[in-house]
Amino acid sequence: MSDLEIWEGVEIRKSSYRTKFVNGALMSSPIIMGEYLIYKLGKWVYERMAYGDKKEEEIPLSPFPIANPVVTHFHPVAFVEQMRRVFLKEDIDLRKRDKWQTQFDSKFGNKDKQNVACWRSCMIVLANHNVNGGNLVNGTALFQIATESNNKLVVDENIAKKSIEYIDEQLEADKPILVGVDHTYKYKGGFNNDLTTDHFIVLAGRSSDTQGSYYLFYEVGTSFERYGISNENKLYIQSDNSLRGSTAYTSKHKYTVTQVRKNN
């Protein structure tokens, strides 16, 4: 308690200052020397009390619009919220527990068939949302965003930007979207139509946090519902317009969206 010794020399006043308006000026008792506010000649001004050799000074103020029935003022919290609405998109979450489907289901056959049933399970998720989509059009995805080349994943920024616009359009229409993701270069030698996509998931929401704007997704590559619809299934928008993030069920895989399939 030694830190409290600094207060020992503080004198406690027996009474507090009282304030009141005198001839339109806010005064204190006892009077405090310095500026004070007074209404003079139809306007509020600050004045200095004359003391010593100093003369009284008048500092004009901009009048507050008291005669205006609509008073405008700055509210910092409201300002931040408005900027969030202007520059950030409205949160959407279409996920439902009874809409999720794991690929590790006996309906897809034996274990080997289940291991490659991610697209089929995503199609069931779409159907559960009454969405018809997820197929290739003339053998290609609606948006082919990235491809594996020369030991790296190459992203087409313009296509990626257009795909985000489409994703937002579909989510705002309450339609989840089936997308392909890459997590390992030339995984199993490369397969699917683009020889790049390793897995399929379903985008079903969007939001933002301190790291930026992101999309929520159904993860079908797990047997556990809590991971399949986890709030940690996030894909963040990057500076090149690509979507990258992690899945809750494993820390080994970092996803990058490679293609977006069309909804009908």
BELGIFEN-V943562 format. One record per helix or strand of 3 or more residues. SS is the DSSP state (H for helix, E for strand). FROM is the first residue (numbers start at 1). TO is the last residue. If there is no record, write none. Layout:
ss: <SS/SS>
from: <FROM/FROM>
to: <TO/TO>
//
This chain:
ss: <H/E/E/E/E/E/H/H/H/H/H/E/E/E/H/E/H/E/E/H/E/E/E>
from: <2/18/25/35/43/58/76/97/106/111/118/133/146/152/157/177/187/199/212/225/234/243/250>
to: <7/22/29/40/48/60/87/99/108/114/128/135/149/155/172/182/189/209/218/228/237/247/260>
//
